[in-house]
């Protein structure tokens, strides 16, 4: 399972949802959902836009969490 880390990245960089939405050309509601719902699955193009304006790698915007039934 993947968990979005957009909230963490925004906090680390001191950016707001509105700032990211404006700079990335995305709706406020899409960016807000990425921040508020760590299980939201945005389109790859949306992740690319957010990563571009935050000057980070797409991989920085999410983390992999193994399922409990997965073997290590």
mmCIF file as gemmi writes it, N, C-alpha and C atoms, coordinates in Angstrom:
data_model
loop_
_atom_site.group_PDB
_atom_site.id
_atom_site.type_symbol
_atom_site.label_atom_id
_atom_site.label_alt_id
_atom_site.label_comp_id
_atom_site.label_asym_id
_atom_site.label_entity_id
_atom_site.label_seq_id
_atom_site.pdbx_PDB_ins_code
_atom_site.Cartn_x
_atom_site.Cartn_y
_atom_site.Cartn_z
_atom_site.occupancy
_atom_site.B_iso_or_equiv
_atom_site.pdbx_formal_charge
_atom_site.auth_seq_id
_atom_site.auth_asym_id
_atom_site.pdbx_PDB_model_num
ATOM 1 N N . UNK Axp A 1 ? 0.844 -1.169 0 1 0 ? 1 A 1
ATOM 2 C CA . UNK Axp A 1 ? 0 0 0 1 0 ? 1 A 1
ATOM 3 C C . UNK Axp A 1 ? 0.898 1.244 0 1 0 ? 1 A 1
ATOM 4 N N . UNK Axp A 2 ? 0.424 2.28 -0.638 1 0 ? 2 A 1
ATOM 5 C CA . UNK Axp A 2 ? 1.146 3.541 -0.663 1 0 ? 2 A 1
ATOM 6 C C . UNK Axp A 2 ? 0.399 4.585 0.15 1 0 ? 2 A 1
ATOM 7 N N . UNK Axp A 3 ? 1.143 5.469 0.791 1 0 ? 3 A 1
ATOM 8 C CA . UNK Axp A 3 ? 0.565 6.574 1.548 1 0 ? 3 A 1
ATOM 9 C C . UNK Axp A 3 ? 1.154 7.862 1.022 1 0 ? 3 A 1
ATOM 10 N N . UNK Axp A 4 ? 0.286 8.811 0.719 1 0 ? 4 A 1
ATOM 11 C CA . UNK Axp A 4 ? 0.767 10.112 0.261 1 0 ? 4 A 1
ATOM 12 C C . UNK Axp A 4 ? 1.435 10.87 1.401 1 0 ? 4 A 1
ATOM 13 N N . UNK Axp A 5 ? 2.508 11.559 1.088 1 0 ? 5 A 1
ATOM 14 C CA . UNK Axp A 5 ? 3.248 12.363 2.058 1 0 ? 5 A 1
ATOM 15 C C . UNK Axp A 5 ? 3.214 13.845 1.702 1 0 ? 5 A 1
ATOM 16 N N . UNK Axp A 6 ? 2.253 14.24 0.892 1 0 ? 6 A 1
ATOM 17 C CA . UNK Axp A 6 ? 2.196 15.63 0.432 1 0 ? 6 A 1
ATOM 18 C C . UNK Axp A 6 ? 2.109 16.583 1.619 1 0 ? 6 A 1
ATOM 19 N N . UNK Axp A 7 ? 1.327 16.241 2.606 1 0 ? 7 A 1
ATOM 20 C CA . UNK Axp A 7 ? 1.184 17.084 3.798 1 0 ? 7 A 1
ATOM 21 C C . UNK Axp A 7 ? 2.542 17.314 4.459 1 0 ? 7 A 1
ATOM 22 N N . UNK Axp A 8 ? 3.327 16.246 4.601 1 0 ? 8 A 1
ATOM 23 C CA . UNK Axp A 8 ? 4.644 16.345 5.225 1 0 ? 8 A 1
ATOM 24 C C . UNK Axp A 8 ? 5.582 17.24 4.42 1 0 ? 8 A 1
ATOM 25 N N . UNK Axp A 9 ? 5.572 17.068 3.107 1 0 ? 9 A 1
ATOM 26 C CA . UNK Axp A 9 ? 6.456 17.859 2.242 1 0 ? 9 A 1
ATOM 27 C C . UNK Axp A 9 ? 6.063 19.342 2.295 1 0 ? 9 A 1
ATOM 28 N N . UNK Axp A 10 ? 4.765 19.624 2.261 1 0 ? 10 A 1
ATOM 29 C CA . UNK Axp A 10 ? 4.308 21.014 2.351 1 0 ? 10 A 1
ATOM 30 C C . UNK Axp A 10 ? 4.754 21.639 3.664 1 0 ? 10 A 1
ATOM 31 N N . UNK Axp A 11 ? 4.583 20.89 4.75 1 0 ? 11 A 1
ATOM 32 C CA . UNK Axp A 11 ? 4.976 21.407 6.061 1 0 ? 11 A 1
ATOM 33 C C . UNK Axp A 11 ? 6.48 21.682 6.115 1 0 ? 11 A 1
ATOM 34 N N . UNK Axp A 12 ? 7.274 20.736 5.609 1 0 ? 12 A 1
ATOM 35 C CA . UNK Axp A 12 ? 8.735 20.892 5.603 1 0 ? 12 A 1
ATOM 36 C C . UNK Axp A 12 ? 9.17 22.119 4.809 1 0 ? 12 A 1
ATOM 37 N N . UNK Axp A 13 ? 8.452 22.41 3.714 1 0 ? 13 A 1
ATOM 38 C CA . UNK Axp A 13 ? 8.829 23.525 2.844 1 0 ? 13 A 1
ATOM 39 C C . UNK Axp A 13 ? 8.108 24.827 3.187 1 0 ? 13 A 1
ATOM 40 N N . UNK Axp A 14 ? 7.173 24.779 4.109 1 0 ? 14 A 1
ATOM 41 C CA . UNK Axp A 14 ? 6.437 25.974 4.484 1 0 ? 14 A 1
ATOM 42 C C . UNK Axp A 14 ? 5.488 26.463 3.395 1 0 ? 14 A 1
ATOM 43 N N . UNK Axp A 15 ? 4.981 25.542 2.598 1 0 ? 15 A 1
ATOM 44 C CA . UNK Axp A 15 ? 4.069 25.889 1.5 1 0 ? 15 A 1
ATOM 45 C C . UNK Axp A 15 ? 2.634 25.586 1.907 1 0 ? 15 A 1
ATOM 46 N N . UNK Axp A 16 ? 1.691 26.225 1.237 1 0 ? 16 A 1
ATOM 47 C CA . UNK Axp A 16 ? 0.279 26.007 1.517 1 0 ? 16 A 1
ATOM 48 C C . UNK Axp A 16 ? -0.386 25.265 0.365 1 0 ? 16 A 1
ATOM 49 N N . UNK Axp A 17 ? -1.563 24.742 0.653 1 0 ? 17 A 1
ATOM 50 C CA . UNK Axp A 17 ? -2.349 24.055 -0.368 1 0 ? 17 A 1
ATOM 51 C C . UNK Axp A 17 ? -2.652 25.015 -1.513 1 0 ? 17 A 1
ATOM 52 N N . UNK Axp A 18 ? -3.048 26.226 -1.174 1 0 ? 18 A 1
ATOM 53 C CA . UNK Axp A 18 ? -3.379 27.222 -2.192 1 0 ? 18 A 1
ATOM 54 C C . UNK Axp A 18 ? -2.201 27.571 -3.076 1 0 ? 18 A 1
ATOM 55 N N . UNK Axp A 19 ? -1.036 27.715 -2.488 1 0 ? 19 A 1
ATOM 56 C CA . UNK Axp A 19 ? 0.17 28.043 -3.248 1 0 ? 19 A 1
ATOM 57 C C . UNK Axp A 19 ? 0.473 26.936 -4.26 1 0 ? 19 A 1
ATOM 58 N N . UNK Axp A 20 ? 0.443 25.695 -3.795 1 0 ? 20 A 1
ATOM 59 C CA . UNK Axp A 20 ? 0.724 24.559 -4.682 1 0 ? 20 A 1
ATOM 60 C C . UNK Axp A 20 ? -0.311 24.488 -5.799 1 0 ? 20 A 1
ATOM 61 N N . UNK Axp A 21 ? -1.575 24.653 -5.445 1 0 ? 21 A 1
ATOM 62 C CA . UNK Axp A 21 ? -2.638 24.587 -6.452 1 0 ? 21 A 1
ATOM 63 C C . UNK Axp A 21 ? -2.429 25.633 -7.539 1 0 ? 21 A 1
ATOM 64 N N . UNK Axp A 22 ? -2.133 26.873 -7.142 1 0 ? 22 A 1
ATOM 65 C CA . UNK Axp A 22 ? -1.915 27.95 -8.123 1 0 ? 22 A 1
ATOM 66 C C . UNK Axp A 22 ? -0.704 27.676 -9 1 0 ? 22 A 1
ATOM 67 N N . UNK Axp A 23 ? 0.408 27.341 -8.384 1 0 ? 23 A 1
ATOM 68 C CA . UNK Axp A 23 ? 1.649 27.121 -9.133 1 0 ? 23 A 1
ATOM 69 C C . UNK Axp A 23 ? 1.576 25.899 -10.05 1 0 ? 23 A 1
ATOM 70 N N . UNK Axp A 24 ? 0.854 24.867 -9.615 1 0 ? 24 A 1
ATOM 71 C CA . UNK Axp A 24 ? 0.768 23.629 -10.395 1 0 ? 24 A 1
ATOM 72 C C . UNK Axp A 24 ? -0.379 23.65 -11.394 1 0 ? 24 A 1
ATOM 73 N N . UNK Axp A 25 ? -1.243 24.656 -11.308 1 0 ? 25 A 1
ATOM 74 C CA . UNK Axp A 25 ? -2.384 24.715 -12.211 1 0 ? 25 A 1
ATOM 75 C C . UNK Axp A 25 ? -3.428 23.655 -11.897 1 0 ? 25 A 1
ATOM 76 N N . UNK Axp A 26 ? -3.562 23.332 -10.617 1 0 ? 26 A 1
ATOM 77 C CA . UNK Axp A 26 ? -4.518 22.325 -10.172 1 0 ? 26 A 1
ATOM 78 C C . UNK Axp A 26 ? -5.612 22.985 -9.344 1 0 ? 26 A 1
ATOM 79 N N . UNK Axp A 27 ? -6.724 22.303 -9.214 1 0 ? 27 A 1
ATOM 80 C CA . UNK Axp A 27 ? -7.786 22.842 -8.369 1 0 ? 27 A 1
ATOM 81 C C . UNK Axp A 27 ? -7.383 22.715 -6.903 1 0 ? 27 A 1
ATOM 82 N N . UNK Axp A 28 ? -7.869 23.641 -6.123 1 0 ? 28 A 1
ATOM 83 C CA . UNK Axp A 28 ? -7.608 23.635 -4.69 1 0 ? 28 A 1
ATOM 84 C C . UNK Axp A 28 ? -8.102 22.328 -4.07 1 0 ? 28 A 1
ATOM 85 N N . UNK Axp A 29 ? -9.254 21.845 -4.543 1 0 ? 29 A 1
ATOM 86 C CA . UNK Axp A 29 ? -9.836 20.631 -3.96 1 0 ? 29 A 1
ATOM 87 C C . UNK Axp A 29 ? -8.972 19.395 -4.215 1 0 ? 29 A 1
ATOM 88 N N . UNK Axp A 30 ? -8.322 19.312 -5.359 1 0 ? 30 A 1
ATOM 89 C CA . UNK Axp A 30 ? -7.447 18.168 -5.646 1 0 ? 30 A 1
ATOM 90 C C . UNK Axp A 30 ? -6.246 18.173 -4.711 1 0 ? 30 A 1
ATOM 91 N N . UNK Axp A 31 ? -5.606 19.328 -4.563 1 0 ? 31 A 1
ATOM 92 C CA . UNK Axp A 31 ? -4.432 19.407 -3.685 1 0 ? 31 A 1
ATOM 93 C C . UNK Axp A 31 ? -4.854 19.183 -2.236 1 0 ? 31 A 1
ATOM 94 N N . UNK Axp A 32 ? -5.987 19.746 -1.842 1 0 ? 32 A 1
ATOM 95 C CA . UNK Axp A 32 ? -6.479 19.544 -0.473 1 0 ? 32 A 1
ATOM 96 C C . UNK Axp A 32 ? -6.703 18.056 -0.208 1 0 ? 32 A 1
ATOM 97 N N . UNK Axp A 33 ? -7.28 17.356 -1.179 1 0 ? 33 A 1
ATOM 98 C CA . UNK Axp A 33 ? -7.52 15.924 -0.997 1 0 ? 33 A 1
ATOM 99 C C . UNK Axp A 33 ? -6.201 15.162 -0.875 1 0 ? 33 A 1
ATOM 100 N N . UNK Axp A 34 ? -5.189 15.573 -1.633 1 0 ? 34 A 1
ATOM 101 C CA . UNK Axp A 34 ? -3.881 14.929 -1.541 1 0 ? 34 A 1
ATOM 102 C C . UNK Axp A 34 ? -3.282 15.122 -0.146 1 0 ? 34 A 1
ATOM 103 N N . UNK Axp A 35 ? -3.582 16.256 0.473 1 0 ? 35 A 1
ATOM 104 C CA . UNK Axp A 35 ? -3.061 16.553 1.81 1 0 ? 35 A 1
ATOM 105 C C . UNK Axp A 35 ? -3.878 15.858 2.891 1 0 ? 35 A 1
ATOM 106 N N . UNK Axp A 36 ? -5.186 15.879 2.76 1 0 ? 36 A 1
ATOM 107 C CA . UNK Axp A 36 ? -6.073 15.371 3.815 1 0 ? 36 A 1
ATOM 108 C C . UNK Axp A 36 ? -6.306 13.865 3.77 1 0 ? 36 A 1
ATOM 109 N N . UNK Axp A 37 ? -6.181 13.249 2.589 1 0 ? 37 A 1
ATOM 110 C CA . UNK Axp A 37 ? -6.474 11.825 2.442 1 0 ? 37 A 1
ATOM 111 C C . UNK Axp A 37 ? -5.217 11.085 1.991 1 0 ? 37 A 1
ATOM 112 N N . UNK Axp A 38 ? -4.464 10.527 2.93 1 0 ? 38 A 1
ATOM 113 C CA . UNK Axp A 38 ? -3.209 9.863 2.561 1 0 ? 38 A 1
ATOM 114 C C . UNK Axp A 38 ? -3.401 8.632 1.68 1 0 ? 38 A 1
ATOM 115 N N . UNK Axp A 39 ? -4.633 8.141 1.561 1 0 ? 39 A 1
ATOM 116 C CA . UNK Axp A 39 ? -4.902 6.972 0.718 1 0 ? 39 A 1
ATOM 117 C C . UNK Axp A 39 ? -5.43 7.35 -0.658 1 0 ? 39 A 1
ATOM 118 N N . UNK Axp A 40 ? -5.58 8.641 -0.932 1 0 ? 40 A 1
ATOM 119 C CA . UNK Axp A 40 ? -6.043 9.119 -2.237 1 0 ? 40 A 1
ATOM 120 C C . UNK Axp A 40 ? -5.033 8.691 -3.3 1 0 ? 40 A 1
ATOM 121 N N . UNK Axp A 41 ? -5.527 8.317 -4.472 1 0 ? 41 A 1
ATOM 122 C CA . UNK Axp A 41 ? -4.657 7.878 -5.56 1 0 ? 41 A 1
ATOM 123 C C . UNK Axp A 41 ? -4.768 8.861 -6.729 1 0 ? 41 A 1
ATOM 124 N N . UNK Axp A 42 ? -3.976 9.935 -6.702 1 0 ? 42 A 1
ATOM 125 C CA . UNK Axp A 42 ? -4.033 10.912 -7.788 1 0 ? 42 A 1
ATOM 126 C C . UNK Axp A 42 ? -3.403 10.36 -9.059 1 0 ? 42 A 1
ATOM 127 N N . UNK Axp A 43 ? -3.73 10.988 -10.17 1 0 ? 43 A 1
ATOM 128 C CA . UNK Axp A 43 ? -3.125 10.6 -11.442 1 0 ? 43 A 1
ATOM 129 C C . UNK Axp A 43 ? -1.629 10.918 -11.412 1 0 ? 43 A 1
ATOM 130 N N . UNK Axp A 44 ? -0.872 10.178 -12.198 1 0 ? 44 A 1
ATOM 131 C CA . UNK Axp A 44 ? 0.573 10.395 -12.273 1 0 ? 44 A 1
ATOM 132 C C . UNK Axp A 44 ? 0.887 11.819 -12.716 1 0 ? 44 A 1
ATOM 133 N N . UNK Axp A 45 ? 0.101 12.355 -13.644 1 0 ? 45 A 1
ATOM 134 C CA . UNK Axp A 45 ? 0.344 13.72 -14.121 1 0 ? 45 A 1
ATOM 135 C C . UNK Axp A 45 ? 0.159 14.74 -13.004 1 0 ? 45 A 1
ATOM 136 N N . UNK Axp A 46 ? -0.76 14.473 -12.096 1 0 ? 46 A 1
ATOM 137 C CA . UNK Axp A 46 ? -0.974 15.369 -10.954 1 0 ? 46 A 1
ATOM 138 C C . UNK Axp A 46 ? 0.225 15.321 -10.018 1 0 ? 46 A 1
ATOM 139 N N . UNK Axp A 47 ? 0.711 14.127 -9.741 1 0 ? 47 A 1
ATOM 140 C CA . UNK Axp A 47 ? 1.901 13.994 -8.892 1 0 ? 47 A 1
ATOM 141 C C . UNK Axp A 47 ? 3.104 14.694 -9.513 1 0 ? 47 A 1
ATOM 142 N N . UNK Axp A 48 ? 3.251 14.578 -10.828 1 0 ? 48 A 1
ATOM 143 C CA . UNK Axp A 48 ? 4.368 15.242 -11.515 1 0 ? 48 A 1
ATOM 144 C C . UNK Axp A 48 ? 4.281 16.76 -11.374 1 0 ? 48 A 1
ATOM 145 N N . UNK Axp A 49 ? 3.087 17.308 -11.526 1 0 ? 49 A 1
ATOM 146 C CA . UNK Axp A 49 ? 2.91 18.759 -11.391 1 0 ? 49 A 1
ATOM 147 C C . UNK Axp A 49 ? 3.26 19.224 -9.983 1 0 ? 49 A 1
ATOM 148 N N . UNK Axp A 50 ? 2.797 18.49 -8.988 1 0 ? 50 A 1
ATOM 149 C CA . UNK Axp A 50 ? 3.073 18.865 -7.603 1 0 ? 50 A 1
ATOM 150 C C . UNK Axp A 50 ? 4.565 18.752 -7.313 1 0 ? 50 A 1
ATOM 151 N N . UNK Axp A 51 ? 5.178 17.671 -7.753 1 0 ? 51 A 1
ATOM 152 C CA . UNK Axp A 51 ? 6.621 17.498 -7.535 1 0 ? 51 A 1
ATOM 153 C C . UNK Axp A 51 ? 7.416 18.613 -8.209 1 0 ? 51 A 1
ATOM 154 N N . UNK Axp A 52 ? 6.989 19.013 -9.4 1 0 ? 52 A 1
ATOM 155 C CA . UNK Axp A 52 ? 7.704 20.059 -10.125 1 0 ? 52 A 1
ATOM 156 C C . UNK Axp A 52 ? 7.687 21.379 -9.351 1 0 ? 52 A 1
ATOM 157 N N . UNK Axp A 53 ? 6.521 21.778 -8.84 1 0 ? 53 A 1
ATOM 158 C CA . UNK Axp A 53 ? 6.461 23.069 -8.141 1 0 ? 53 A 1
ATOM 159 C C . UNK Axp A 53 ? 7.128 23.003 -6.768 1 0 ? 53 A 1
ATOM 160 N N . UNK Axp A 54 ? 7.174 21.817 -6.188 1 0 ? 54 A 1
ATOM 161 C CA . UNK Axp A 54 ? 7.843 21.67 -4.889 1 0 ? 54 A 1
ATOM 162 C C . UNK Axp A 54 ? 9.327 21.356 -5.042 1 0 ? 54 A 1
ATOM 163 N N . UNK Axp A 55 ? 9.766 21.219 -6.295 1 0 ? 55 A 1
ATOM 164 C CA . UNK Axp A 55 ? 11.172 20.933 -6.592 1 0 ? 55 A 1
ATOM 165 C C . UNK Axp A 55 ? 11.666 19.709 -5.822 1 0 ? 55 A 1
ATOM 166 N N . UNK Axp A 56 ? 10.885 18.633 -5.96 1 0 ? 56 A 1
ATOM 167 C CA . UNK Axp A 56 ? 11.266 17.377 -5.327 1 0 ? 56 A 1
ATOM 168 C C . UNK Axp A 56 ? 10.986 16.242 -6.305 1 0 ? 56 A 1
ATOM 169 N N . UNK Axp A 57 ? 11.38 15.055 -5.938 1 0 ? 57 A 1
ATOM 170 C CA . UNK Axp A 57 ? 11.107 13.876 -6.75 1 0 ? 57 A 1
ATOM 171 C C . UNK Axp A 57 ? 9.692 13.386 -6.448 1 0 ? 57 A 1
ATOM 172 N N . UNK Axp A 58 ? 9.059 12.784 -7.431 1 0 ? 58 A 1
ATOM 173 C CA . UNK Axp A 58 ? 7.731 12.217 -7.216 1 0 ? 58 A 1
ATOM 174 C C . UNK Axp A 58 ? 7.78 11.225 -6.053 1 0 ? 58 A 1
ATOM 175 N N . UNK Axp A 59 ? 8.854 10.482 -5.958 1 0 ? 59 A 1
ATOM 176 C CA . UNK Axp A 59 ? 9.003 9.485 -4.893 1 0 ? 59 A 1
ATOM 177 C C . UNK Axp A 59 ? 8.957 10.113 -3.502 1 0 ? 59 A 1
ATOM 178 N N . UNK Axp A 60 ? 9.276 11.396 -3.398 1 0 ? 60 A 1
ATOM 179 C CA . UNK Axp A 60 ? 9.228 12.087 -2.111 1 0 ? 60 A 1
ATOM 180 C C . UNK Axp A 60 ? 7.794 12.34 -1.652 1 0 ? 60 A 1
ATOM 181 N N . UNK Axp A 61 ? 6.838 12.216 -2.568 1 0 ? 61 A 1
ATOM 182 C CA . UNK Axp A 61 ? 5.448 12.533 -2.257 1 0 ? 61 A 1
ATOM 183 C C . UNK Axp A 61 ? 4.647 11.348 -1.737 1 0 ? 61 A 1
ATOM 184 N N . UNK Axp A 62 ? 5.247 10.174 -1.719 1 0 ? 62 A 1
ATOM 185 C CA . UNK Axp A 62 ? 4.544 9.019 -1.169 1 0 ? 62 A 1
ATOM 186 C C . UNK Axp A 62 ? 5.533 8.045 -0.557 1 0 ? 62 A 1
ATOM 187 N N . UNK Axp A 63 ? 5.003 7.162 0.276 1 0 ? 63 A 1
ATOM 188 C CA . UNK Axp A 63 ? 5.828 6.12 0.873 1 0 ? 63 A 1
ATOM 189 C C . UNK Axp A 63 ? 5.122 4.78 0.744 1 0 ? 63 A 1
ATOM 190 N N . UNK Axp A 64 ? 5.899 3.74 0.655 1 0 ? 64 A 1
ATOM 191 C CA . UNK Axp A 64 ? 5.373 2.382 0.554 1 0 ? 64 A 1
ATOM 192 C C . UNK Axp A 64 ? 5.235 1.803 1.952 1 0 ? 64 A 1
ATOM 193 N N . UNK Axp A 65 ? 4.062 1.261 2.242 1 0 ? 65 A 1
ATOM 194 C CA . UNK Axp A 65 ? 3.821 0.596 3.515 1 0 ? 65 A 1
ATOM 195 C C . UNK Axp A 65 ? 3.41 -0.838 3.181 1 0 ? 65 A 1
ATOM 196 N N . UNK Axp A 66 ? 4.223 -1.812 3.56 1 0 ? 66 A 1
ATOM 197 C CA . UNK Axp A 66 ? 3.871 -3.196 3.242 1 0 ? 66 A 1
ATOM 198 C C . UNK Axp A 66 ? 2.59 -3.618 3.965 1 0 ? 66 A 1
ATOM 199 N N . UNK Axp A 67 ? 1.79 -4.426 3.28 1 0 ? 67 A 1
ATOM 200 C CA . UNK Axp A 67 ? 0.603 -4.986 3.906 1 0 ? 67 A 1
ATOM 201 C C . UNK Axp A 67 ? 1.025 -5.942 5.005 1 0 ? 67 A 1
ATOM 202 N N . UNK Axp A 68 ? 0.174 -6.118 5.983 1 0 ? 68 A 1
ATOM 203 C CA . UNK Axp A 68 ? 0.498 -6.999 7.104 1 0 ? 68 A 1
ATOM 204 C C . UNK Axp A 68 ? 0.713 -8.444 6.657 1 0 ? 68 A 1
ATOM 205 N N . UNK Axp A 69 ? 0.024 -8.857 5.591 1 0 ? 69 A 1
ATOM 206 C CA . UNK Axp A 69 ? 0.149 -10.245 5.151 1 0 ? 69 A 1
ATOM 207 C C . UNK Axp A 69 ? 1.296 -10.481 4.175 1 0 ? 69 A 1
ATOM 208 N N . UNK Axp A 70 ? 2.043 -9.408 3.834 1 0 ? 70 A 1
ATOM 209 C CA . UNK Axp A 70 ? 3.198 -9.562 2.943 1 0 ? 70 A 1
ATOM 210 C C . UNK Axp A 70 ? 4.38 -10.109 3.719 1 0 ? 70 A 1
ATOM 211 N N . UNK Axp A 71 ? 5.158 -10.927 3.032 1 0 ? 71 A 1
ATOM 212 C CA . UNK Axp A 71 ? 6.394 -11.419 3.651 1 0 ? 71 A 1
ATOM 213 C C . UNK Axp A 71 ? 7.462 -10.355 3.541 1 0 ? 71 A 1
ATOM 214 N N . UNK Axp A 72 ? 8.332 -10.306 4.478 1 0 ? 72 A 1
ATOM 215 C CA . UNK Axp A 72 ? 9.398 -9.303 4.504 1 0 ? 72 A 1
ATOM 216 C C . UNK Axp A 72 ? 10.421 -9.535 3.44 1 0 ? 72 A 1
